């Protein structure tokens, strides 16, 4: 068996990063940073899409992401600046009531 997505734009992976204001749509809930790792919590099913948005934003403090169903691990650059990281992440996941960075 071969499985393929339909030839329809709504099923194709988005390559450009989304603008601020899509946090509700991308499921972001919170982030916790410890050392050079961060854990992003999302609504179930949203981690992969949000990780793609983070990767496509090319945030200099983030060297990679690993996404599950509702959790993303971020590998952070050694000696990163937390304030700069938070400011860059806010371009993707602005703070909404009930969320925190």
C-alpha positions in Angstrom: 0.0 0.0 0.0 1.1 3.5 -0.8 -0.3 6.5 1.1 -0.2 9.9 -0.4 -1.7 13.3 0.6 -4.2 14.6 -1.9 -3.0 17.2 -4.4 -4.6 20.0 -2.5 -2.9 23.0 -1.0 -4.6 22.6 2.4 -2.8 19.3 2.9 0.7 20.6 2.0 3.2 21.5 4.7 3.6 25.3 5.2 7.2 26.4 4.7 6.9 30.0 5.7 6.6 31.0 9.4 3.2 32.3 10.5 2.8 35.8 11.9 2.1 36.6 15.5 -1.5 36.3 16.3 -1.7 32.6 15.4 -0.8 31.3 18.9 -4.4 30.3 19.5 -4.3 28.3 16.2 -0.9 26.8 16.8 -1.9 25.5 20.3 0.9 27.1 22.4 0.4 26.8 26.1 3.7 27.4 27.9 7.5 27.1 27.9 10.0 26.2 30.6 13.7 26.6 30.2 16.4 24.6 32.0 20.0 25.0 31.0 20.3 24.5 27.3 16.9 22.8 26.9 13.4 24.1 26.8 10.1 22.3 26.9 7.1 23.8 25.1 3.7 22.5 26.0 0.9 22.7 23.4 -2.6 21.5 23.0 -2.8 17.8 21.9 -1.9 17.5 18.2 -0.3 20.9 17.8 3.4 20.3 18.6 4.5 19.3 15.1 3.0 22.4 13.5 4.3 24.7 16.1 7.8 23.1 15.9 7.7 23.7 12.2 6.8 27.4 12.8 9.7 27.7 15.3 12.2 26.0 12.8 11.1 28.2 9.9 11.5 31.4 12.1 15.3 30.6 12.3 15.6 31.9 15.8 19.3 32.1 16.5 19.1 30.9 20.1 17.4 27.6 19.0 19.6 25.0 17.3 16.9 22.4 16.9 13.5 21.1 17.8 11.9 17.6 18.5 8.1 17.5 18.5 5.7 14.9 19.9 2.0 15.2 20.1 1.7 18.0 22.8 5.3 18.7 23.7 8.3 20.2 21.9 11.9 19.9 23.1 14.1 22.9 22.1 17.9 22.5 22.0 19.3 26.0 22.8 22.6 27.5 21.7 25.3 27.5 24.4 25.4 30.8 26.2 22.0 32.0 24.7 20.4 35.2 26.0 17.0 34.3 27.6 15.5 37.8 27.0 16.4 37.6 23.3 15.0 34.0 23.1 11.7 35.1 24.7 11.4 38.2 22.4 12.0 36.0 19.3 9.5 33.4 20.4 6.9 36.1 21.0 6.9 36.7 17.2 5.5 33.2 16.9 3.6 32.7 20.2 2.6 36.1 21.6 1.3 36.0 25.2 -2.4 35.4 25.5 -4.4 35.0 28.7 -3.7 31.5 30.1 -0.3 31.2 28.3 3.2 32.1 29.5 6.7 32.3 28.2 
